Amino acid sequence: MLDLIFREYDIRGLYPNELNEKSVKAIGYALGLEMRARGCEKISVGYDARYSANELFNYLISGLNKANMQVFNIGLAPTPMGYFSLFFDDIFDANIMITGSHNPKEYNGFKITIKKESFFGADLKKLSLKVQEYLELEINDDLRYENYDIKSLYIDFLVKHFSHLKSYKEKIIIDCANGATGVIIKPLVEKLNLNAQILFENPDGNFPNHAPDPTELENLHALQVALKENENAKMGFAFDGDGDRLVVASKDYVFKGDELCYLFAKNIKNPRVLGEVKCSKNLFDEVAKFGFIMMGKTGHSNIKKMMKEQNIDIAAELSGHIFFKDRYFGYDDGIYAFLRTLELLVNGFDIEKLVKELPKLYASEEIKLKVSEENKFQIIERFKEKVKANAFENVLDCNEIDGVRITFKEGWALLRASNTSPYLIMRTEATSAEFKDFLELRVKELFEEIIKELA
């Protein structure tokens, strides 16, 4: 069971089958001991809107208290507010956010940050072994904690740093998806005196209006209807369940994360930019004309690590995670990215026109190919072998930083293993629809060949 809930970037599982009193108390205790060993004393703990949050909070802090951590409850909050509690004035040593992110309501999980560093990968694997040891340990309920109002500090920080947006007159529409951003957006909008209509602001773990994943077009339906019905509406903004991702939409267009990254980079002098492997060729080509850009692995933990190592100003994932080190702390914060988008509009950027002026490329969405957890990385290795054995003609480059991204004169194809689900992710992009379709077909052919070979 633990193998299933300990993922590459976080801990995630079904409640109560996988995340329950026994497993979560053991996770809290193991994490508390690990934090103690790293010199931590004070930990902030927050949670999203899911109905399992309160129970999991109680189990988690019982384990943390057994390890003699000093627990501070920051309440229902978007994940970036948890990160903020570490970076602003060094109030806390570590943070755990109890969140299922954009997953269905039956899921929950833990995103962990220790001493301003993401806790992931090999560290999580080691932790799972400790948790296994402690599963049979008796850990009594111990609900000691202090409340801490980080929310006011977070809102005040944003209002202070974006005071130049006050009284922006254009009408905007914001969809909180009944997620955790609802507790921030209304007071923030009021303090900045923005002309905003807020959809689904009340946190509700049933997500009654739509799933909290704005990268799925069906979940943008209400936002797009509101934009079209309100002729004065300038732009729409949608958050995921825990507020670390942003999707921006006009009446006619939905911006991808890499397009937003390009726009933000244009507003930074000599930017240093990082795009993950799923990002468009346009991002890499266009930013290279006025700044530095490099390609990196997918995943918020990988990106934050590389940003620090390479002194990156801004990074992005296709899915709407935008990371700002420029004027901020270097983590993914959908609410901060929303304000930076408004700043572009205030500064006179016609963001839709700028994106439509980019070279015309034909791209697939992220295509998920279902596989088993056991053989997904083996399939990628076989795929690499086939590429090297000339399964494609006229290959210009084969990048193996995260799966395989094969570049041709007319486009590129990517196949990588998802670190969070039993899928391979495929994406193709080309200068013509025909070549895009050819790449898609060829990658699928090779995938099916490999599945037969492994059967």
N, C-alpha and C positions, 0 to 999 in steps of 0.2 A: 504493500500500500504506500509506504513512504517514497518508493521509487516514483510513483505516479504524481505525488504532490510537490516533490522538490524539483523545480524546473531550473532552467539555466539562469533566469534573472530574478526569480522570486519563488515563494511557496504559494501554491494554488490548488484548490480542490473542492470537491462537493461537500456541502454541509447537509446533514451531519454524518454522512457515511465515512468521509475521509477526514474532515476537520471536525473534531468533537472534543469532549472534555479530556479524554485520555491523551490524544495526540497533541492538542494545543497546549495543555499544561506542560507536557514534555518539551515542546518547542520553546515555550516561554522560559523554562528553566535552563535549557541548553543555550539559548540565546543570551540569557542573563549572565551565565558563567563565561561565555565567550566575550561579552562586552566588558565584564569585570577584568578578564585577562588582558584586555586591550586598554585598560585604564579608564573605563567609563563608569560614571556614578549616576548621572541624571539622564533619564530617557523620557522623551515625549511619545505618547501613543494617541493616534487619532483613528477615525474609522469613517467609511462611506455610508451610504443610505441603506445598505442591505439589512434585511430583518435579522440575520444571524449575527450582526455586528456586536450587539450588547453582550450576548452570551460568550462569543469568542473573546471579547475584551476581558471579561471576568476570568476566563480560563487562562488567557495569556498573562495577565498581570499577576495571577496566583503563582505562576511559574517564575516570573521576573522577581516577585517579592521573595520567593524562596531563595533566589540567588543574591538577595540583598541589594537589588537595584532600587533607586529612588524613582518612583513612577509619577509622571505628570500627565493628566488627561487633557488633551486639547480639543476633545469633542468631535462632533460630526464635521468633517473638513475634507476639502479636496487634497489629493496627495501632495501637490506642490506646497501647500501650506505646512505640511509635515516637514518637507525639506527646508522650508524657510525657517522653521523653528531651530534648525541647526546652524544655518548660515548667518542669521541676523543676530548680531551681538553675542554669538557663542553662548547662548543660554543653556543649551543641552549638548550632551555628548553623543547621543544616538537617537534614532527615531524609528518607530515601526508604524506603518500605516496598514490598517486592516481594510483591505479592499479587494473586490473582485473585478475591478477595472471595468472593461467594456463587455465582460462575459455575461452569459445568462444569469438570472437571479438566484439560481440554485448554488452558484459558485461563490466562494470567498477566498481570501488569501492574505499574504503578508508581504509588503515591500519594506526592505530593511536597509537602513543607512547607518553606518558606524563611523564616527569621526569624519563626517562629510564625504565618505567613500561608499559607493554602492557595495552591498554584501551579496556576492553572486558567484556563479561558476563553481570553482573548486572549493571555495569556502562553504557554499551551501551543501555540496556533496559531503564534506567532512562533518558539517553540522548534522546531516541526516543520520550519520552513524552514531553520534552522541544521543540524538533523539531516540533512536532504536533502543539504546541502553536504558534510557530513563522511562520508557513506556510503562514498565511495571512498578515504577517508583510511586509511593503514595505522596501525592502533592495536595495538601489541604487547600480549601478555598481561603484566599487571603486577598481581600479587595482593597487594601490600603493604596490610596493615591491622593495627589493634590490636583485640583483643577487649575489650569493655566490658560489665560485668555491670550492666545497667540493671534486669534482672528482679528482683533482690533489693531494689533501691531502690523499685521499683514496688509489689511485694508489701508491703514494710514500710510504705510510705506508706498503702496501703489498710487494713492491719491497725491502724495508729495512728489513722486517721480514723474507723474503724468499730469501735473497741474496745468500744463499748457493745452490739455484737451478739454478743460472745463468749458461747459456751455457750447460744445460742438453741436451745431444746429441740425445737421442732417439726421433723418430718422434711420435708426438701426433696429434690427430684430435679433433677439438672442434666444437660443433654445438650450435650456439647461438639462433637458432629458430626464427630469425628476431625479437627477444625480446630486452629487455633493457640492457642485458649483453654486447651487441655488442659495446657499447660506452666505455667499460672498457677493454675487452679482448685484442683487438689489441694493444693499447699502453702498456698494462701490459706484453704481450708476447714479444713485441719489447724490452722493458726495461730489461726483464730477459733473452733476447737473446735465446728464446726457439725455437726448431725446430717444429713449429706448422702449421697445415693447418686449417684455420677457415672456417666453413660452415655458410652461412646465417647470416653474421655479421651485415648487415644493418637493423636497426630497421624499421619495417613495420607493422603497426597495422592490415593489412589484413592477416598477417601470410601466405604468398603465397606458401610457400614450405611445411609446415605441421603445425598442431596445436601445441601451445607452452606447451605441456604436455609430458615430456619425459618418464613418467611412463607407457604410452600406447605404446606398442611395435611397432605399425604401424608408430609412430612418430620418431622411431630410425632407420627407413629403410635407409635413406641417410647416416647416420653415419656408419651403419654396412656395407653398400656397399663400402664406402670410406676406411674403415679398411681392407676389404678383397682385394680391388683393389691395395692397397699400401702395398707391402710385408714387408716394413720396419716399418710400423706403429705399435707402441707398445701398445697404449691404446687410447680409445675414451672417450670424456666427453660431456654431453648434459645438457643444462640449461633449466629451464622453463621460462615463459614469463617475470617474474620479478626478476629472479635470486636468489631466496632464496632456491632453490632445485637443487640438482645435481644427475645425473645418470652417472655411470661409466660403460663402456663396453669394453671388449677385443674382439678379432676376433670371439671368440666362446661363450662368456658368458656375461650376463648383471647382474651386482651386485645390490642387493637390499640395501635399506638404512640401515637395521639392520646388513647386512654383512659388509658394510663399517664401521659402528660403531665398530664392533668387531675388525676389522683391525686397526682402529685408536687407540682403547683402548690398543691393544698389544704394541703400540709404546709410551705409557704413563706409568710412574712408579706409581704403586699402584693406578690405576684409580678409580674414583667414577663415575658410569655410570647409566644413566636412559634410559630405553626403553619403548616405548608406548605399549598399549595392543595388537596391531596387530603384534608385533615383534615375531620372531621365538624363540622357546624353546632353540635353539642352542645359541642365544645371551646370554640368562640368565644363562644357564649351563656353557658355556665356560668362560665367563668373571668372574663368581664366583670363578673360579680356581686361578685367579691372581689379582682380585680386588673386589670392592663392586659394586653390581648392584641392581636396584629396578625397579618396573613396575609403570608406570604412565598413566594418561589420554592422549588421542590423542589431538592434537591442539597446535599450536605454542605458544599461550598465556598461556595455562595450563603448558606447558613444561618449559617455561622461569620462571614462578612463582615457580615451584617445584625445578628447578635447584638452584634458589637463596636460598630457604628454606633448601635444603638438601646438599648444598655445592657440587654440581655435576660438574665434569670436562667436561663430554661430554654426549650429549643426542641425540637420533635419532628417527625419524619416518620411517616407512617402505617405505614411498613415497619419501624419499630422502632429507628431511629436516634434516640437521646435525647441532647441536648446540655445539660450542666449548667455554667453559669457560677456558680451558687449553690454556694459551698463547693468549687468545682473550677475547671478551666481553660478551659471553654467549647468542648470538642470532644466528639464522639460516642464514648462508651466503654460497650460492653455490660456489661463486668464491673463498672464503677462503678455503672451503672444497676441491675444485679442487687442490689448492696449497698444502694442507696437503696430498692429494693422491699422487701427484708428489713426495713429500718428502719421502713417503713410498718407492716408486720405486727407488729413489736416494739412500735410505738406504739399498737397496738390498732385500726388501720384494718381494717375488713372490706371489702377492696377489691372483691370480687365484688358485695357488696350495694350499695356506693356506685355502681358502674357500672350495675347493673340498675335503680337508682332514677332514672337519667337519663331524660329524655323518650324515648319509644319512636320510633325512626326506622328506616326500611328502607333499607339501603344495598347497592349492588352491590360486588363485589370490584373490584380494578383490572382493567379489561377491555383487552386488548391488541389493537389493530387493525394488521395488518401492512401496511407501506408501504415505499417505497424511501427510502434515506437522502437521495437527491437532492430528492425533492418533499415530504418530511414537513412542512417549515415553510411551504411554499407552500399546502398543504392547510389548515393552521391559519389562514393569512391569508384564504383563501376562506371558511372557516367563520365567521370574524369578520364578514366582509362580509354573509354570509347572516343572521347574528344581527341585525346592524344594519338589515337590510332586512326585519325583522319575520318571520323564519322561526319564531319562537316568539311566543306571545301572553302578555300580562301579566308581562313581564320587570320585576323590581324593580331589578336591578343586573347589570352586565356587567363583571367584573373581568378585566383583561388582563395581570396581573402575570406570569403563566406559562401561556401558552395562553389559554383562555377559560373562566371559571367564571361560569355564568349562574344568577342567583338568582331564585326565584319565592316566592310566599307559602308554598307547600306543599313546597318543596324546592330542590335545585340540581343542575346538571349541569356536568361538567368535560370538556373535551377539550384535551389538551396533547401536545406532541411529546416523546418520551423523548430525553434527551440522550446516552444510552449505547447505544441499540439502534434498529433500523429499525422502530419502532412508534409509533403514537399511543396514548396512555393515556386511557381514558374511565372516569369514575366518576360515579354518580348516587346521590342520597340524597333521601328524601322522607318525609312524615308518613304516607303510605299506600303499600302495595305496588303498587297500581294506578298511582299517579302516578310512582313510581320506574320501573316498566316502560314507561310512556308516554315518559318522558324518554329512557330507553335506546334505545327504538325510534326516536324522532325524531332523536336524534343519529346513529344508524346510517344512517337514511334520508338525512340531509344529507351524511354522509360518502360514501355510495355515489354520490349525485348528483355530488359534487365529483370523485370518481375518474373518472366517465364524462366529465365536462367536460374533465378533463386528459388523457384518453386520446388 
